[in-house]
Amino acid sequence: MTKSYYLLPDDENYVSKAELKKEEKELQAFAEQLVNLGKSQKKQLSASDELQAAFLLADKISKKPDALRRHMQFITKQLKDEDLDKLRAEYDRIMSPNLVSDKAMKKLEKLREKLLKNGDEAINEIVALHPTIERQKMRQLVRQAKKEVEKEQPGKNYKELFQYLKTETAS
């Protein structure tokens, strides 16, 4: 197999050495980010067993700079065989868990607004999706929250509806 940088620049598979080096540096930086994660966070990654073992060894030799530098090169090489998109997505999820919870909260807020707007029709949809929800309690909370919103004083029931949705749709 001919290496991609031995091809002529006008070939479709040509990759310059500069591009290869840039990709290698990005991969090394990502490898360092992964190694700097905590032990429990590394276990959450869907990395291969070899890569998980490499992470453990990196933790052991973290006090020896030369050994760690060589080992980081090995980890970078191992990363080339991994699903990088999946690993990056998992890394992002680990580093910013608030994004996930913010999306979930916005989804629940939209659901609450839908309930207040559509009433029984929306309640039936939600009960169909989440059979653990008590229809009677949901109807009561929606009715009382509507009254509060009409008075322009969203309070206890408005918040309680949100909490109820949060606990029942999460399970």
C-alpha positions as a Markdown table, in Angstrom:
| # | Residue | x | y | z |
|---|---|---|---|---|
| 1 | Met | 0.0 | 0.0 | 0.0 |
| 2 | Thr | 1.3 | 3.4 | -0.9 |
| 3 | Lys | 1.3 | 6.0 | 1.8 |
| 4 | Ser | -0.9 | 8.9 | 1.1 |
| 5 | Tyr | 1.9 | 11.4 | 1.2 |
| 6 | Tyr | 3.9 | 9.6 | -1.5 |
| 7 | Leu | 1.1 | 10.2 | -4.0 |
| 8 | Leu | 1.2 | 13.2 | -6.3 |
| 9 | Pro | -0.5 | 16.3 | -5.1 |
| 10 | Asp | -3.1 | 16.0 | -7.9 |
| 11 | Asp | -4.3 | 12.5 | -6.8 |
| 12 | Glu | -7.6 | 12.4 | -4.9 |
| 13 | Asn | -6.1 | 10.4 | -2.0 |
| 14 | Tyr | -3.2 | 12.7 | -1.5 |
| 15 | Val | -2.6 | 14.1 | 2.0 |
| 16 | Ser | 0.3 | 16.4 | 2.7 |
| 17 | Lys | 2.8 | 15.7 | 5.4 |
| 18 | Ala | 1.8 | 18.9 | 7.1 |
| 19 | Glu | -1.9 | 17.8 | 7.3 |
| 20 | Leu | -0.7 | 14.4 | 8.7 |
| 21 | Lys | 1.4 | 16.1 | 11.3 |
| 22 | Lys | -1.5 | 18.4 | 12.2 |
| 23 | Glu | -3.9 | 15.5 | 12.6 |
| 24 | Glu | -1.3 | 13.7 | 14.8 |
| 25 | Lys | -0.9 | 16.7 | 17.1 |
| 26 | Glu | -4.7 | 17.0 | 17.5 |
| 27 | Leu | -4.8 | 13.3 | 18.3 |
| 28 | Gln | -2.0 | 13.7 | 20.9 |
| 29 | Ala | -3.9 | 16.6 | 22.5 |
| 30 | Phe | -7.0 | 14.5 | 22.7 |
| 31 | Ala | -5.0 | 11.6 | 24.2 |
| 32 | Glu | -3.7 | 13.9 | 26.9 |
| 33 | Gln | -7.2 | 15.1 | 27.6 |
| 34 | Leu | -8.4 | 11.5 | 28.0 |
| 35 | Val | -5.5 | 10.6 | 30.3 |
| 36 | Asn | -6.2 | 13.6 | 32.5 |
| 37 | Leu | -9.7 | 12.4 | 33.2 |
| 38 | Gly | -10.4 | 10.8 | 36.5 |
| 39 | Lys | -10.4 | 7.0 | 36.9 |
| 40 | Ser | -14.2 | 6.7 | 37.1 |
| 41 | Gln | -14.6 | 9.0 | 34.1 |
| 42 | Lys | -12.2 | 6.9 | 32.0 |
| 43 | Lys | -14.3 | 3.9 | 32.9 |
| 44 | Gln | -17.4 | 5.6 | 31.4 |
| 45 | Leu | -15.6 | 5.7 | 28.0 |
| 46 | Ser | -16.4 | 3.0 | 25.5 |
| 47 | Ala | -12.7 | 2.5 | 24.7 |
| 48 | Ser | -11.2 | -0.9 | 23.9 |
| 49 | Asp | -9.6 | -3.0 | 26.7 |
| 50 | Glu | -6.1 | -2.2 | 25.3 |
| 51 | Leu | -6.8 | 1.5 | 25.6 |
| 52 | Gln | -8.3 | 1.2 | 29.1 |
| 53 | Ala | -5.1 | -0.7 | 30.1 |
| 54 | Ala | -3.0 | 2.0 | 28.6 |
| 55 | Phe | -4.9 | 4.6 | 30.7 |
| 56 | Leu | -4.2 | 2.6 | 33.8 |
| 57 | Leu | -0.5 | 2.4 | 33.0 |
| 58 | Ala | -0.4 | 6.2 | 32.2 |
| 59 | Asp | -1.8 | 6.8 | 35.8 |
| 60 | Lys | 1.0 | 4.6 | 37.2 |
| 61 | Ile | 3.8 | 6.4 | 35.4 |
| 62 | Ser | 2.5 | 9.9 | 35.7 |
| 63 | Lys | 5.5 | 10.9 | 37.9 |
| 64 | Lys | 8.0 | 9.8 | 35.2 |
| 65 | Pro | 7.9 | 12.5 | 32.4 |
| 66 | Asp | 10.0 | 10.6 | 29.8 |
| 67 | Ala | 8.1 | 7.4 | 30.3 |
| 68 | Leu | 4.8 | 9.2 | 30.2 |
| 69 | Arg | 5.8 | 11.0 | 27.0 |
| 70 | Arg | 6.6 | 7.7 | 25.2 |
| 71 | His | 3.5 | 6.1 | 26.6 |
| 72 | Met | 1.4 | 9.1 | 25.3 |
| 73 | Gln | 2.7 | 8.3 | 21.8 |
| 74 | Phe | 1.6 | 4.7 | 22.3 |
| 75 | Ile | -1.9 | 5.9 | 23.4 |
| 76 | Thr | -2.1 | 8.1 | 20.4 |
| 77 | Lys | -1.3 | 5.2 | 18.2 |
| 78 | Gln | -4.0 | 3.1 | 20.0 |
| 79 | Leu | -6.5 | 5.9 | 19.4 |
| 80 | Lys | -6.2 | 5.6 | 15.7 |
| 81 | Asp | -7.9 | 2.2 | 15.9 |
| 82 | Glu | -10.8 | 3.6 | 18.0 |
| 83 | Asp | -14.1 | 5.2 | 17.1 |
| 84 | Leu | -12.9 | 8.8 | 17.6 |
| 85 | Asp | -16.3 | 10.4 | 17.0 |
| 86 | Lys | -17.9 | 8.3 | 19.7 |
| 87 | Leu | -15.0 | 8.9 | 22.1 |
| 88 | Arg | -15.1 | 12.7 | 21.5 |
| 89 | Ala | -18.9 | 12.7 | 22.1 |
| 90 | Glu | -18.5 | 10.8 | 25.3 |
| 91 | Tyr | -15.6 | 13.1 | 26.4 |
| 92 | Asp | -17.8 | 16.1 | 25.7 |
| 93 | Arg | -20.7 | 14.6 | 27.7 |
| 94 | Ile | -18.4 | 13.9 | 30.7 |
| 95 | Met | -16.9 | 17.4 | 30.6 |
| 96 | Ser | -20.2 | 19.2 | 30.3 |
| 97 | Pro | -23.0 | 17.3 | 32.0 |
| 98 | Asn | -24.9 | 20.6 | 32.5 |
| 99 | Leu | -25.7 | 20.7 | 28.8 |
| 100 | Val | -27.6 | 17.4 | 29.0 |
| 101 | Ser | -29.5 | 18.6 | 32.0 |
| 102 | Asp | -30.3 | 22.0 | 30.5 |
| 103 | Lys | -31.8 | 20.3 | 27.4 |
| 104 | Ala | -33.8 | 18.0 | 29.7 |
| 105 | Met | -35.1 | 21.0 | 31.7 |
| 106 | Lys | -36.1 | 22.9 | 28.6 |
| 107 | Lys | -37.9 | 19.8 | 27.3 |
| 108 | Leu | -39.8 | 19.5 | 30.6 |
| 109 | Glu | -40.7 | 23.2 | 30.5 |
| 110 | Lys | -42.1 | 22.8 | 26.9 |
| 111 | Leu | -44.1 | 19.8 | 28.1 |
| 112 | Arg | -45.5 | 21.8 | 31.0 |
| 113 | Glu | -46.5 | 24.6 | 28.7 |
| 114 | Lys | -48.1 | 22.1 | 26.3 |
| 115 | Leu | -50.1 | 20.6 | 29.2 |
| 116 | Leu | -51.3 | 24.1 | 30.2 |
| 117 | Lys | -52.3 | 24.9 | 26.7 |
| 118 | Asn | -53.9 | 21.7 | 25.5 |
| 119 | Gly | -55.2 | 20.2 | 28.8 |
| 120 | Asp | -56.7 | 16.7 | 28.6 |
| 121 | Glu | -55.5 | 16.0 | 25.1 |
| 122 | Ala | -51.9 | 16.5 | 26.2 |
| 123 | Ile | -52.4 | 14.6 | 29.4 |
| 124 | Asn | -53.7 | 11.6 | 27.4 |
| 125 | Glu | -50.5 | 11.7 | 25.2 |
| 126 | Ile | -48.2 | 11.9 | 28.2 |
| 127 | Val | -50.0 | 9.1 | 30.0 |
| 128 | Ala | -49.7 | 6.9 | 26.9 |
| 129 | Leu | -46.0 | 7.6 | 26.7 |
| 130 | His | -45.4 | 7.2 | 30.5 |
| 131 | Pro | -47.9 | 4.7 | 32.0 |
| 132 | Thr | -46.6 | 5.3 | 35.5 |
| 133 | Ile | -48.1 | 8.8 | 35.6 |
| 134 | Glu | -51.3 | 9.1 | 37.6 |
| 135 | Arg | -53.9 | 10.7 | 35.3 |
| 136 | Gln | -56.0 | 12.1 | 38.1 |
| 137 | Lys | -53.0 | 13.8 | 39.9 |
| 138 | Met | -51.8 | 15.1 | 36.5 |
| 139 | Arg | -55.3 | 16.6 | 35.7 |
| 140 | Gln | -55.5 | 18.2 | 39.2 |
| 141 | Leu | -52.0 | 19.8 | 38.9 |
| 142 | Val | -52.7 | 21.1 | 35.4 |
| 143 | Arg | -56.0 | 22.6 | 36.4 |
| 144 | Gln | -54.6 | 24.3 | 39.5 |
| 145 | Ala | -51.5 | 25.5 | 37.6 |
| 146 | Lys | -53.8 | 27.0 | 34.8 |
| 147 | Lys | -55.7 | 28.9 | 37.5 |
| 148 | Glu | -52.4 | 30.3 | 38.8 |
| 149 | Val | -51.2 | 31.3 | 35.3 |
| 150 | Glu | -54.5 | 33.0 | 34.6 |
| 151 | Lys | -54.1 | 35.0 | 37.8 |
| 152 | Glu | -50.5 | 35.8 | 36.5 |
| 153 | Gln | -49.1 | 34.4 | 39.7 |
| 154 | Pro | -47.5 | 31.1 | 38.8 |
| 155 | Gly | -46.6 | 29.5 | 42.1 |
| 156 | Lys | -46.8 | 26.3 | 44.1 |
| 157 | Asn | -48.8 | 24.2 | 41.7 |
| 158 | Tyr | -47.0 | 25.5 | 38.6 |
| 159 | Lys | -43.7 | 24.4 | 40.2 |
| 160 | Glu | -45.2 | 21.2 | 41.5 |
| 161 | Leu | -46.4 | 20.2 | 38.0 |
| 162 | Phe | -42.8 | 20.6 | 36.7 |
| 163 | Gln | -41.4 | 18.5 | 39.6 |
| 164 | Tyr | -44.0 | 15.8 | 39.0 |
| 165 | Leu | -43.2 | 15.7 | 35.3 |
| 166 | Lys | -39.5 | 15.6 | 36.2 |
| 167 | Thr | -39.8 | 12.6 | 38.5 |
| 168 | Glu | -42.3 | 10.6 | 36.5 |
| 169 | Thr | -40.8 | 11.0 | 33.0 |
| 170 | Ala | -37.3 | 10.3 | 34.2 |
| 171 | Ser | -38.2 | 6.8 | 35.4 |
